[in-house]
Amino acid sequence: MPLIYDENPKRMSAGGFNPAKCNATKCFLSHFDNSLYLTFMLQHGTRLERRQASNELVICERKQQYWARQPNFDSQSAEREIQKSKRRWL
């Protein structure tokens, strides 16, 4: 049972996704928030939840890296929002 990310997602049809039309910073921050939740579950969840969170963190980190590489990613804006998110969770 996935906490956030399904490890076997259905593939999209070719040509149905254009990352340039997405707000890369917003997408990155969404995955960053997910990473904070998964880290919490890794520390406080049941054994099954901890194992699932560990697996999903790998997916989450890969998605963050993807969005951070996009040309329309704003690292300064992302850093400000990361600090706000960390204050909420930590």
Biopython code that builds the backbone (N, CA, C, O; Angstrom):
import numpy as np
from Bio.PDB.StructureBuilder import StructureBuilder

atoms = [
    (1, "MET", "N", (0.836, -1.168, 0.000)),
    (1, "MET", "CA", (0.000, 0.000, 0.000)),
    (1, "MET", "C", (0.893, 1.247, 0.000)),
    (1, "MET", "O", (1.649, 1.468, 0.946)),
    (2, "PRO", "N", (0.808, 2.047, -1.041)),
    (2, "PRO", "CA", (1.650, 3.245, -1.103)),
    (2, "PRO", "C", (1.197, 4.320, -0.125)),
    (2, "PRO", "O", (0.004, 4.468, 0.143)),
    (3, "LEU", "N", (2.156, 5.067, 0.404)),
    (3, "LEU", "CA", (1.844, 6.215, 1.245)),
    (3, "LEU", "C", (1.527, 7.421, 0.356)),
    (3, "LEU", "O", (0.556, 8.138, 0.597)),
    (4, "ILE", "N", (2.350, 7.637, -0.670)),
    (4, "ILE", "CA", (2.138, 8.736, -1.614)),
    (4, "ILE", "C", (2.326, 8.262, -3.051)),
    (4, "ILE", "O", (1.458, 8.465, -3.900)),
    (5, "TYR", "N", (3.462, 7.633, -3.312)),
    (5, "TYR", "CA", (3.839, 7.280, -4.681)),
    (5, "TYR", "C", (3.564, 5.808, -4.966)),
    (5, "TYR", "O", (3.986, 4.921, -4.224)),
    (6, "ASP", "N", (2.850, 5.577, -6.051)),
    (6, "ASP", "CA", (2.620, 4.217, -6.508)),
    (6, "ASP", "C", (3.884, 3.768, -7.226)),
    (6, "ASP", "O", (4.338, 4.427, -8.162)),
    (7, "GLU", "N", (4.448, 2.659, -6.796)),
    (7, "GLU", "CA", (5.697, 2.177, -7.387)),
    (7, "GLU", "C", (5.499, 1.572, -8.768)),
    (7, "GLU", "O", (6.476, 1.345, -9.482)),
    (8, "ASN", "N", (4.267, 1.307, -9.159)),
    (8, "ASN", "CA", (3.965, 0.750, -10.475)),
    (8, "ASN", "C", (2.951, 1.649, -11.184)),
    (8, "ASN", "O", (1.827, 1.222, -11.450)),
    (9, "PRO", "N", (3.335, 2.877, -11.488)),
    (9, "PRO", "CA", (2.373, 3.792, -12.104)),
    (9, "PRO", "C", (2.034, 3.377, -13.525)),
    (9, "PRO", "O", (2.826, 2.729, -14.209)),
    (10, "LYS", "N", (0.843, 3.762, -13.953)),
    (10, "LYS", "CA", (0.449, 3.539, -15.334)),
    (10, "LYS", "C", (1.207, 4.544, -16.197)),
    (10, "LYS", "O", (1.317, 5.717, -15.843)),
    (11, "ARG", "N", (1.714, 4.089, -17.298)),
    (11, "ARG", "CA", (2.483, 4.957, -18.196)),
    (11, "ARG", "C", (1.539, 5.856, -18.985)),
    (11, "ARG", "O", (0.458, 5.442, -19.403)),
    (12, "MET", "N", (1.978, 7.090, -19.174)),
    (12, "MET", "CA", (1.208, 8.018, -19.993)),
    (12, "MET", "C", (1.502, 7.736, -21.458)),
    (12, "MET", "O", (2.559, 7.207, -21.804)),
    (13, "SER", "N", (0.559, 8.096, -22.308)),
    (13, "SER", "CA", (0.803, 7.918, -23.729)),
    (13, "SER", "C", (1.852, 8.917, -24.199)),
    (13, "SER", "O", (2.011, 9.987, -23.612)),
    (14, "ALA", "N", (2.554, 8.564, -25.245)),
    (14, "ALA", "CA", (3.629, 9.414, -25.767)),
    (14, "ALA", "C", (3.075, 10.768, -26.187)),
    (14, "ALA", "O", (2.006, 10.854, -26.792)),
    (15, "GLY", "N", (3.809, 11.814, -25.863)),
    (15, "GLY", "CA", (3.419, 13.152, -26.283)),
    (15, "GLY", "C", (2.382, 13.821, -25.393)),
    (15, "GLY", "O", (1.948, 14.930, -25.705)),
    (16, "GLY", "N", (1.975, 13.200, -24.316)),
    (16, "GLY", "CA", (0.930, 13.755, -23.473)),
    (16, "GLY", "C", (1.432, 14.641, -22.357)),
    (16, "GLY", "O", (0.629, 15.157, -21.579)),
    (17, "PHE", "N", (2.733, 14.835, -22.254)),
    (17, "PHE", "CA", (3.277, 15.600, -21.143)),
    (17, "PHE", "C", (4.385, 16.516, -21.626)),
    (17, "PHE", "O", (5.337, 16.078, -22.272)),
    (18, "ASN", "N", (4.248, 17.792, -21.305)),
    (18, "ASN", "CA", (5.267, 18.775, -21.664)),
    (18, "ASN", "C", (5.672, 19.503, -20.388)),
    (18, "ASN", "O", (4.921, 20.351, -19.908)),
    (19, "PRO", "N", (6.851, 19.191, -19.821)),
    (19, "PRO", "CA", (7.252, 19.819, -18.564)),
    (19, "PRO", "C", (7.420, 21.329, -18.662)),
    (19, "PRO", "O", (7.361, 22.017, -17.643)),
    (20, "ALA", "N", (7.626, 21.854, -19.852)),
    (20, "ALA", "CA", (7.782, 23.302, -20.023)),
    (20, "ALA", "C", (6.486, 24.042, -19.705)),
    (20, "ALA", "O", (6.511, 25.233, -19.393)),
    (21, "LYS", "N", (5.363, 23.348, -19.782)),
    (21, "LYS", "CA", (4.074, 23.967, -19.476)),
    (21, "LYS", "C", (3.743, 23.917, -17.995)),
    (21, "LYS", "O", (2.717, 24.445, -17.567)),
    (22, "CYS", "N", (4.599, 23.288, -17.217)),
    (22, "CYS", "CA", (4.380, 23.159, -15.777)),
    (22, "CYS", "C", (5.247, 24.155, -15.023)),
    (22, "CYS", "O", (6.305, 24.564, -15.503)),
    (23, "ASN", "N", (4.795, 24.536, -13.851)),
    (23, "ASN", "CA", (5.591, 25.374, -12.965)),
    (23, "ASN", "C", (6.547, 24.443, -12.226)),
    (23, "ASN", "O", (6.161, 23.783, -11.260)),
    (24, "ALA", "N", (7.785, 24.395, -12.683)),
    (24, "ALA", "CA", (8.765, 23.448, -12.140)),
    (24, "ALA", "C", (9.009, 23.675, -10.659)),
    (24, "ALA", "O", (9.198, 22.719, -9.907)),
    (25, "THR", "N", (9.007, 24.926, -10.235)),
    (25, "THR", "CA", (9.261, 25.236, -8.827)),
    (25, "THR", "C", (8.127, 24.693, -7.965)),
    (25, "THR", "O", (8.371, 24.097, -6.916)),
    (26, "LYS", "N", (6.904, 24.896, -8.400)),
    (26, "LYS", "CA", (5.740, 24.400, -7.651)),
    (26, "LYS", "C", (5.744, 22.869, -7.585)),
    (26, "LYS", "O", (5.451, 22.288, -6.540)),
    (27, "CYS", "N", (6.071, 22.230, -8.690)),
    (27, "CYS", "CA", (6.129, 20.765, -8.714)),
    (27, "CYS", "C", (7.227, 20.259, -7.785)),
    (27, "CYS", "O", (7.019, 19.307, -7.033)),
    (28, "PHE", "N", (8.394, 20.896, -7.838)),
    (28, "PHE", "CA", (9.489, 20.528, -6.955)),
    (28, "PHE", "C", (9.052, 20.643, -5.498)),
    (28, "PHE", "O", (9.292, 19.731, -4.706)),
    (29, "LEU", "N", (8.417, 21.750, -5.141)),
    (29, "LEU", "CA", (8.011, 21.981, -3.750)),
    (29, "LEU", "C", (6.962, 20.977, -3.291)),
    (29, "LEU", "O", (6.940, 20.587, -2.123)),
    (30, "SER", "N", (6.111, 20.567, -4.188)),
    (30, "SER", "CA", (5.136, 19.533, -3.846)),
    (30, "SER", "C", (5.852, 18.239, -3.441)),
    (30, "SER", "O", (5.487, 17.600, -2.454)),
    (31, "HIS", "N", (6.864, 17.868, -4.207)),
    (31, "HIS", "CA", (7.631, 16.662, -3.884)),
    (31, "HIS", "C", (8.494, 16.872, -2.638)),
    (31, "HIS", "O", (8.728, 15.933, -1.878)),
    (32, "PHE", "N", (8.960, 18.090, -2.432)),
    (32, "PHE", "CA", (9.720, 18.369, -1.213)),
    (32, "PHE", "C", (8.827, 18.183, 0.017)),
    (32, "PHE", "O", (9.246, 17.576, 1.002)),
    (33, "ASP", "N", (7.599, 18.703, -0.041)),
    (33, "ASP", "CA", (6.662, 18.499, 1.068)),
    (33, "ASP", "C", (6.400, 17.010, 1.292)),
    (33, "ASP", "O", (6.313, 16.548, 2.429)),
    (34, "ASN", "N", (6.275, 16.270, 0.194)),
    (34, "ASN", "CA", (6.095, 14.821, 0.309)),
    (34, "ASN", "C", (7.291, 14.185, 1.007)),
    (34, "ASN", "O", (7.125, 13.261, 1.804)),
    (35, "SER", "N", (8.499, 14.676, 0.712)),
    (35, "SER", "CA", (9.692, 14.103, 1.340)),
    (35, "SER", "C", (9.685, 14.332, 2.847)),
    (35, "SER", "O", (10.135, 13.477, 3.609)),
    (36, "LEU", "N", (9.177, 15.479, 3.277)),
    (36, "LEU", "CA", (9.090, 15.740, 4.716)),
    (36, "LEU", "C", (8.112, 14.784, 5.389)),
    (36, "LEU", "O", (8.378, 14.278, 6.479)),
    (37, "TYR", "N", (6.987, 14.542, 4.738)),
    (37, "TYR", "CA", (6.011, 13.587, 5.270)),
    (37, "TYR", "C", (6.612, 12.176, 5.315)),
    (37, "TYR", "O", (6.476, 11.468, 6.312)),
    (38, "LEU", "N", (7.267, 11.784, 4.236)),
    (38, "LEU", "CA", (7.856, 10.444, 4.196)),
    (38, "LEU", "C", (8.966, 10.293, 5.235)),
    (38, "LEU", "O", (9.132, 9.220, 5.815)),
    (39, "THR", "N", (9.714, 11.349, 5.469)),
    (39, "THR", "CA", (10.749, 11.311, 6.502)),
    (39, "THR", "C", (10.114, 11.153, 7.878)),
    (39, "THR", "O", (10.625, 10.416, 8.721)),
    (40, "PHE", "N", (9.007, 11.839, 8.103)),
    (40, "PHE", "CA", (8.272, 11.693, 9.365)),
    (40, "PHE", "C", (7.808, 10.245, 9.537)),
    (40, "PHE", "O", (7.947, 9.667, 10.615)),
    (41, "MET", "N", (7.257, 9.667, 8.472)),
    (41, "MET", "CA", (6.790, 8.280, 8.547)),
    (41, "MET", "C", (7.960, 7.331, 8.769)),
    (41, "MET", "O", (7.814, 6.319, 9.455)),
    (42, "LEU", "N", (9.102, 7.643, 8.204)),
    (42, "LEU", "CA", (10.295, 6.825, 8.380)),
    (42, "LEU", "C", (10.731, 6.821, 9.844)),
    (42, "LEU", "O", (11.255, 5.821, 10.336)),
    (43, "GLN", "N", (10.520, 7.913, 10.522)),
    (43, "GLN", "CA", (10.927, 8.034, 11.916)),
    (43, "GLN", "C", (9.859, 7.553, 12.904)),
    (43, "GLN", "O", (10.191, 7.081, 13.991)),
    (44, "HIS", "N", (8.583, 7.671, 12.532)),
    (44, "HIS", "CA", (7.519, 7.426, 13.502)),
    (44, "HIS", "C", (6.501, 6.361, 13.090)),
    (44, "HIS", "O", (5.603, 6.043, 13.870)),
    (45, "GLY", "N", (6.621, 5.817, 11.913)),
    (45, "GLY", "CA", (5.628, 4.866, 11.432)),
    (45, "GLY", "C", (5.856, 3.451, 11.952)),
    (45, "GLY", "O", (6.835, 3.164, 12.642)),
    (46, "THR", "N", (4.925, 2.589, 11.599)),
    (46, "THR", "CA", (5.078, 1.169, 11.914)),
    (46, "THR", "C", (6.210, 0.606, 11.049)),
    (46, "THR", "O", (6.727, 1.292, 10.167)),
    (47, "ARG", "N", (6.574, -0.601, 11.301)),
    (47, "ARG", "CA", (7.651, -1.216, 10.515)),
    (47, "ARG", "C", (7.302, -1.228, 9.029)),
    (47, "ARG", "O", (8.146, -0.914, 8.189)),
    (48, "LEU", "N", (6.069, -1.587, 8.703)),
    (48, "LEU", "CA", (5.640, -1.614, 7.311)),
    (48, "LEU", "C", (5.657, -0.205, 6.708)),
    (48, "LEU", "O", (6.095, -0.022, 5.572)),
    (49, "GLU", "N", (5.183, 0.787, 7.464)),
    (49, "GLU", "CA", (5.190, 2.167, 6.985)),
    (49, "GLU", "C", (6.607, 2.684, 6.796)),
    (49, "GLU", "O", (6.877, 3.419, 5.846)),
    (50, "ARG", "N", (7.508, 2.310, 7.683)),
    (50, "ARG", "CA", (8.903, 2.747, 7.554)),
    (50, "ARG", "C", (9.536, 2.171, 6.291)),
    (50, "ARG", "O", (10.243, 2.872, 5.567)),
    (51, "ARG", "N", (9.281, 0.914, 6.035)),
    (51, "ARG", "CA", (9.839, 0.295, 4.831)),
    (51, "ARG", "C", (9.258, 0.941, 3.574)),
    (51, "ARG", "O", (9.982, 1.200, 2.612)),
    (52, "GLN", "N", (7.958, 1.196, 3.585)),
    (52, "GLN", "CA", (7.317, 1.824, 2.429)),
    (52, "GLN", "C", (7.831, 3.253, 2.242)),
    (52, "GLN", "O", (8.095, 3.675, 1.116)),
    (53, "ALA", "N", (7.972, 3.993, 3.336)),
    (53, "ALA", "CA", (8.474, 5.369, 3.260)),
    (53, "ALA", "C", (9.891, 5.385, 2.691)),
    (53, "ALA", "O", (10.224, 6.256, 1.888)),
    (54, "SER", "N", (10.711, 4.446, 3.094)),
    (54, "SER", "CA", (12.080, 4.365, 2.592)),
    (54, "SER", "C", (12.083, 4.152, 1.078)),
    (54, "SER", "O", (12.853, 4.792, 0.361)),
    (55, "ASN", "N", (11.233, 3.261, 0.597)),
    (55, "ASN", "CA", (11.142, 3.005, -0.846)),
    (55, "ASN", "C", (10.647, 4.237, -1.592)),
    (55, "ASN", "O", (11.153, 4.570, -2.664)),
    (56, "GLU", "N", (9.661, 4.905, -1.021)),
    (56, "GLU", "CA", (9.067, 6.052, -1.697)),
    (56, "GLU", "C", (9.970, 7.286, -1.660)),
    (56, "GLU", "O", (9.879, 8.141, -2.540)),
    (57, "LEU", "N", (10.827, 7.386, -0.668)),
    (57, "LEU", "CA", (11.764, 8.511, -0.629)),
    (57, "LEU", "C", (12.692, 8.503, -1.841)),
    (57, "LEU", "O", (13.081, 9.562, -2.335)),
    (58, "VAL", "N", (13.040, 7.327, -2.312)),
    (58, "VAL", "CA", (13.886, 7.212, -3.504)),
    (58, "VAL", "C", (13.151, 7.817, -4.710)),
    (58, "VAL", "O", (13.735, 8.565, -5.493)),
    (59, "ILE", "N", (11.888, 7.486, -4.840)),
    (59, "ILE", "CA", (11.068, 8.022, -5.931)),
    (59, "ILE", "C", (10.947, 9.536, -5.788)),
    (59, "ILE", "O", (11.102, 10.277, -6.758)),
    (60, "CYS", "N", (10.670, 9.978, -4.577)),
    (60, "CYS", "CA", (10.487, 11.399, -4.289)),
    (60, "CYS", "C", (11.739, 12.201, -4.618)),
    (60, "CYS", "O", (11.649, 13.260, -5.240)),
    (61, "GLU", "N", (12.878, 11.721, -4.218)),
    (61, "GLU", "CA", (14.135, 12.420, -4.501)),
    (61, "GLU", "C", (14.407, 12.493, -6.003)),
    (61, "GLU", "O", (14.905, 13.503, -6.499)),
    (62, "ARG", "N", (14.085, 11.435, -6.712)),
    (62, "ARG", "CA", (14.266, 11.431, -8.162)),
    (62, "ARG", "C", (13.369, 12.496, -8.815)),
    (62, "ARG", "O", (13.789, 13.190, -9.741)),
    (63, "LYS", "N", (12.146, 12.611, -8.327)),
    (63, "LYS", "CA", (11.224, 13.602, -8.879)),
    (63, "LYS", "C", (11.678, 15.029, -8.553)),
    (63, "LYS", "O", (11.545, 15.924, -9.387)),
    (64, "GLN", "N", (12.205, 15.241, -7.368)),
    (64, "GLN", "CA", (12.728, 16.564, -7.027)),
    (64, "GLN", "C", (13.891, 16.935, -7.941)),
    (64, "GLN", "O", (13.966, 18.065, -8.422)),
    (65, "GLN", "N", (14.786, 16.001, -8.179)),
    (65, "GLN", "CA", (15.928, 16.257, -9.056)),
    (65, "GLN", "C", (15.468, 16.589, -10.473)),
    (65, "GLN", "O", (16.022, 17.468, -11.133)),
    (66, "TYR", "N", (14.448, 15.872, -10.925)),
    (66, "TYR", "CA", (13.915, 16.117, -12.273)),
    (66, "TYR", "C", (13.428, 17.556, -12.402)),
    (66, "TYR", "O", (13.790, 18.256, -13.348)),
    (67, "TRP", "N", (12.605, 17.996, -11.450)),
    (67, "TRP", "CA", (12.039, 19.345, -11.540)),
    (67, "TRP", "C", (13.098, 20.417, -11.329)),
    (67, "TRP", "O", (13.002, 21.497, -11.911)),
    (68, "ALA", "N", (14.088, 20.143, -10.522)),
    (68, "ALA", "CA", (15.154, 21.118, -10.293)),
    (68, "ALA", "C", (16.004, 21.333, -11.543)),
    (68, "ALA", "O", (16.651, 22.373, -11.667)),
    (69, "ARG", "N", (16.018, 20.387, -12.461)),
    (69, "ARG", "CA", (16.787, 20.512, -13.705)),
    (69, "ARG", "C", (16.038, 21.286, -14.796)),
    (69, "ARG", "O", (16.634, 21.640, -15.813)),
    (70, "GLN", "N", (14.758, 21.550, -14.603)),
    (70, "GLN", "CA", (13.969, 22.203, -15.643)),
    (70, "GLN", "C", (14.369, 23.677, -15.787)),
    (70, "GLN", "O", (14.719, 24.319, -14.797)),
    (71, "PRO", "N", (14.319, 24.211, -17.000)),
    (71, "PRO", "CA", (14.749, 25.597, -17.233)),
    (71, "PRO", "C", (13.926, 26.638, -16.466)),
    (71, "PRO", "O", (14.445, 27.704, -16.134)),
    (72, "ASN", "N", (12.676, 26.351, -16.187)),
    (72, "ASN", "CA", (11.840, 27.332, -15.493)),
    (72, "ASN", "C", (11.818, 27.127, -13.969)),
    (72, "ASN", "O", (10.939, 27.654, -13.287)),
    (73, "PHE", "N", (12.764, 26.377, -13.445)),
    (73, "PHE", "CA", (12.882, 26.182, -11.997)),
    (73, "PHE", "C", (13.562, 27.403, -11.388)),
    (73, "PHE", "O", (14.617, 27.828, -11.858)),
    (74, "ASP", "N", (12.963, 27.961, -10.352)),
    (74, "ASP", "CA", (13.500, 29.144, -9.667)),
    (74, "ASP", "C", (14.061, 28.702, -8.319)),
    (74, "ASP", "O", (13.311, 28.493, -7.366)),
    (75, "SER", "N", (15.365, 28.563, -8.245)),
    (75, "SER", "CA", (15.998, 28.034, -7.033)),
    (75, "SER", "C", (15.848, 28.977, -5.837)),
    (75, "SER", "O", (15.716, 28.514, -4.704)),
    (76, "GLN", "N", (15.866, 30.280, -6.070)),
    (76, "GLN", "CA", (15.721, 31.223, -4.954)),
    (76, "GLN", "C", (14.328, 31.144, -4.343)),
    (76, "GLN", "O", (14.179, 31.125, -3.121)),
    (77, "SER", "N", (13.332, 31.100, -5.179)),
    (77, "SER", "CA", (11.959, 30.967, -4.699)),
    (77, "SER", "C", (11.777, 29.626, -3.995)),
    (77, "SER", "O", (11.126, 29.545, -2.953)),
    (78, "ALA", "N", (12.348, 28.593, -4.564)),
    (78, "ALA", "CA", (12.250, 27.265, -3.959)),
    (78, "ALA", "C", (12.894, 27.253, -2.584)),
    (78, "ALA", "O", (12.340, 26.671, -1.651)),
    (79, "GLU", "N", (14.043, 27.878, -2.441)),
    (79, "GLU", "CA", (14.739, 27.892, -1.149)),
    (79, "GLU", "C", (13.921, 28.602, -0.084)),
    (79, "GLU", "O", (13.882, 28.156, 1.063)),
    (80, "ARG", "N", (13.270, 29.695, -0.442)),
    (80, "ARG", "CA", (12.406, 30.398, 0.523)),
    (80, "ARG", "C", (11.273, 29.495, 0.990)),
    (80, "ARG", "O", (10.968, 29.433, 2.181)),
    (81, "GLU", "N", (10.652, 28.796, 0.045)),
    (81, "GLU", "CA", (9.532, 27.922, 0.388)),
    (81, "GLU", "C", (9.993, 26.681, 1.151)),
    (81, "GLU", "O", (9.270, 26.174, 2.008)),
    (82, "ILE", "N", (11.184, 26.196, 0.844)),
    (82, "ILE", "CA", (11.746, 25.051, 1.576)),
    (82, "ILE", "C", (11.895, 25.409, 3.046)),
    (82, "ILE", "O", (11.563, 24.612, 3.923)),
    (83, "GLN", "N", (12.395, 26.609, 3.312)),
    (83, "GLN", "CA", (12.557, 27.030, 4.711)),
    (83, "GLN", "C", (11.218, 27.113, 5.430)),
    (83, "GLN", "O", (11.120, 26.749, 6.602)),
    (84, "LYS", "N", (10.184, 27.590, 4.737)),
    (84, "LYS", "CA", (8.846, 27.648, 5.340)),
    (84, "LYS", "C", (8.330, 26.234, 5.628)),
    (84, "LYS", "O", (7.770, 25.980, 6.694)),
    (85, "SER", "N", (8.517, 25.333, 4.693)),
    (85, "SER", "CA", (8.061, 23.950, 4.880)),
    (85, "SER", "C", (8.789, 23.274, 6.036)),
    (85, "SER", "O", (8.182, 22.559, 6.834)),
    (86, "LYS", "N", (10.081, 23.505, 6.113)),
    (86, "LYS", "CA", (10.858, 22.890, 7.193)),
    (86, "LYS", "C", (10.382, 23.387, 8.550)),
    (86, "LYS", "O", (10.321, 22.611, 9.504)),
    (87, "ARG", "N", (10.044, 24.667, 8.650)),
    (87, "ARG", "CA", (9.541, 25.204, 9.916)),
    (87, "ARG", "C", (8.224, 24.546, 10.309)),
    (87, "ARG", "O", (7.957, 24.354, 11.496)),
    (88, "ARG", "N", (7.406, 24.202, 9.332)),
    (88, "ARG", "CA", (6.125, 23.533, 9.626)),
    (88, "ARG", "C", (6.342, 22.097, 10.120)),
    (88, "ARG", "O", (5.616, 21.624, 10.995)),
    (89, "TRP", "N", (7.333, 21.412, 9.564)),
    (89, "TRP", "CA", (7.517, 19.990, 9.851)),
    (89, "TRP", "C", (8.559, 19.717, 10.940)),
    (89, "TRP", "O", (8.433, 18.737, 11.674)),
    (90, "LEU", "N", (9.557, 20.542, 11.054)),
    (90, "LEU", "CA", (10.676, 20.220, 11.969)),
    (90, "LEU", "C", (10.637, 21.040, 13.233)),
    (90, "LEU", "O", (11.502, 20.888, 14.095)),
]
sb = StructureBuilder()
sb.init_structure("model")
sb.init_model(0)
sb.init_chain("A")
sb.init_seg("    ")
for serial, (resi, resn, name, xyz) in enumerate(atoms, 1):
    if name == "N":
        sb.init_residue(resn, " ", resi, " ")
    sb.init_atom(name, np.array(xyz, "f"), 0.0, 1.0, " ", f" {name:<3s}", serial, name[0])
structure = sb.get_structure()
